[in-house]
Amino acid sequence: MGSASRARLYRTEAIILRRRDFGEADRILTLYAPGSGKTRVLAKGVRKPKSRKSGHVELLTHSDLLIAKGRNLDIVTQAEMIHSFLPIRRDLVRTSYAYYAAELLDRFTEEGEENRPLFDLFLSALFWLSDADDLDLALRCFELRLLGYVGYRPQLFSCLGCERPVEGESSLFSPMYGGLLCSRCGENERGCRVVSRRALATLRYLQTREYAACRRLTVDGPTHEELEVLMRRYITYLLERRLKSVDFIDALRREEAASAVSALKAT
């Protein structure tokens, strides 16, 4: 291989965030890589039945890629899977949560912005979602850490109005302010939501502890629901849109609930 050809090639590990069909047999992949952040590349011929690359560039696959620089899009010339995350692929609920994590990362990042910690976080989150007993807890950990990396870490310890520490008294979460307001400062603010003491304590723990400690928490159903509503409201405010994967998760839950009711009636 000549020096000019070698100069056009580069190797990177990456996770496939998105893909779309292109032409008769190709796909455009959106990758997240440690050195280049989010990028789009062309995977030629991967939709052909005999393609050697197709299984190595599936959604949410962590792969080692050899890429050639192109005029408009760089081109994947070789691909070798590093991690397939089979538990995610075999479980529809885990799949839906992983899609949510991928969409969240996609929406909060721009192409070409290097962020190695964010790559490491997303890779870790895929491992968390592969084996977590409490998927909601793993997802809250991912959300809080991602928000910190992209500059929207919620303030959970002091009031963003008067700057006093928020201790045991009732407090409110304001998406617009980006965190807590005490009852006095948040009294006339629109869009605030009361945070229970248990939910606030859980959020603080998740924000300040390593995942290995967080995964040992036991969180009851009502607290999980409260945490999910708070985080969804905050993320929707920041992005000015509702994530598509949220609707998929909700639809999946409704189907599971309906199936459970039908099973009970049949007994």
N, C-alpha and C positions, 0 to 999 in steps of 0.2 A: 504494500500500500504506500503510495507516494505521500510526501510531506503535506502537500496541498489537501489531499483527501483526509489525512489525519487531523488537520487543523479544523476541518468542517465537522468532525465528530466529537461528541462529548458523552460522558457516562454519568448517570445520576440515579439515585433511588427516588421513588415517588409513589404517592398514593393516588389512585384514579378517583377523582371527585365526581366527574360527569362524563357523559359521552353522547354523541349523536351521530346518526348515520350520515354518510357523505358519499355521493355518487353511488355506484352499483355495489361496491365491495369494501369501501373504506369507512373509517370512523374518525371523527375529530374528538380527541380526548382532552379533558381539562384535568391537569395534574396539579398536585401540591408537592413540591420538592423542597428539601432543606436549604439548597443554595439559591434557588430562583423564585421560591414562593409559588404562586399560582400561575400556570402557563398553559397554553393550548398547543397541542401537537397533532400531527396527522399520522394515523396508523393505517398504512396501505394494506389492502387485501385481507383485513382481519375478519371480515364477514364471510369469507370463502370457507367451505367445509374443511378444507385441508390446511388451513392457515396454522402455522406453528406458533404464531404470536397470540392468537385469540384468547386462549385460556389464561394467559399471563397479563392481560390488560383488561380484565373484568372490573366492573365497578367495585370500589372499596378494596381492591387488591393492592398490596404493598409489593412493588416490583423493582427490579434493577433493570434500567433501560439504557440502551445505546442509541443515541439520537444524532441525526445529521442536520446541520443547519440548512434551512431552506429559504427561499425568497420571501414567501408569505407566512408559511407555517413550517416549523421544524418537523422532521420526519422520523418516526420510530423505526429503527432498522433491526434491532434485536430487543427481546424482552424475556426476562426470567423472573418468575414469581419468587418472592422472599417469604411472604405470609399470605395465606388465602383467607384466614378467618372463617373457617368452615362452620363453627357454631353459629355465626351470624347468618350465613347463607342457608343453614338448615332450619332456622327458626324465624317465622315471619315477624314476630314481635321484635326480636333482636334486629332483624333487617330494617324494620321501620325506624327504630331508634338510631341505628347507624346512618340511615339516610338523612335523618334530622340533623345529626351531628355534622355530616358532610355539607348539607345545605347551609347550616349556620356558618360554618367556616367559609364557604363560598361567598355568602352575602356580606360578610364582614371584611373581606380582603379584596384588594385590587391586583391585577396581573403584574407580575414582575417585582413585587415587594418581598424581599428576602426576610424570613422570620423563622430561624431554626427552632426557637422554643415553641412556636405555634405548630410546626411540623411534628415535633416530639410529643406535644400534647395530643394532637389528633391521633397519632400512631398509638399512644398509650390508651386513648379513649376506645379505640377499636379492640384492644386487648381487654379493657374493662367490660365492654359490652359483650364480649365473647364468653365471659365466665361469671359475670355478676349475678348474684341471686336477686338483688334489688336494682333493676335497670333504671328506675327513676332516680335513685340516689346517685348512680354513676353518671346519669345525664346532667343532674344538677351540678355535680363536681366539674364536669366538662364546661358547662355554660359559665360558671363563675370564673374559672381559670381563663377561658377564652376572652371573656369580657375584660379581664385584667390585662391581658396581652394586647388587646386592640384599643385600650385607652378608656374603657367604660366600666371600670371596676366600681361596683355599687358601694356606697358608703353605708356601713351597717353598724357603726359604733357611736357616732355622734350626729347631732342634728345639723343638717345642712343650712338651717336658718339661723339659729343662735349659736351654733358650734359647741353646745354643751353635750357632754356624754349622755347617751340614752341608756338608762339602766333598766329598772323593772317596770317603769310606767308604760302606759299604752303609747304606741308609736304608730306612725303611718309611713308607708312606702310611696314615694313620689317618682314615677318614671321621668317626669320632666326635670326634676332636680338631680336625679340619679342616685337616690338612696333615701335615708330616713329623715323624717321631720318629727319633732316632738308634737304632742297633741296641741300645744299652744301655737306653734309656728304653722302647723298644717291645718289648723281649724278652718280657714277660709280658702284653702288651696284646692283647685279642681284636679280631679284625676288621682287623688290619693286613695290608698287602701289601707285599712287597719291591719297591722301585723300582730298576730298572737305571740305571746312570749315564747311558746314552744317552737313556733316556726322561725322566729328571729334567732333563738339560740341555735337551732339547727343550721340556719344559713351562716351564722358566724363560725360555727365549727367547720363547716364544709369549706369556707373561704380561707381558713387559716391553718388547716391541717393537711397532711399528706393523704393521698387517696388510700393508702394502706390502713390508716386509722379511720378514715371516713367510712370505708366499706363495712366496718364492724358495727356501725350505728344501726339501731332498730327504730324505724320511723313508722308511726301509725298512719292509717289511710287518710283521715282528715288533714293531718299535717302535710302529707304528700300532695294532696289536692291543693292546699293553700300555697305551698311552695311553687307548684307548677303554674298556678294562676299568676302569682307575682312575677315569676321569671318570664312567662309568656307576655304579660302586659309590658314589661320593661323592654324586652327584645323587640316586640312589635312597634313600640314607640321609637326606638332607636333606628330601626330599619324602615319605618313608615310603611310597613306591609306585613301581612301574615304569611308565614312560611307554608309552602304547599305540603310539606311533610307532616305538619301539624294536623291538617285535615285527614291525611291518611291514617295517622295514629288514632285519631278520634273515631274514624269510621271502623277501624279494626277493633277498637274497644267495644263499640256498639254491637258489632257482630258477635264478639265473644260473650257479651252480656245476654244477647238474645239466645245464643246457643245454650248458655247455662240455664236460662229460664225454661227453654224447651225441654232440656234434660230433666229438670226438676218436675215438670208437669208429667213427663213420661213415667216417672217412678211411682 
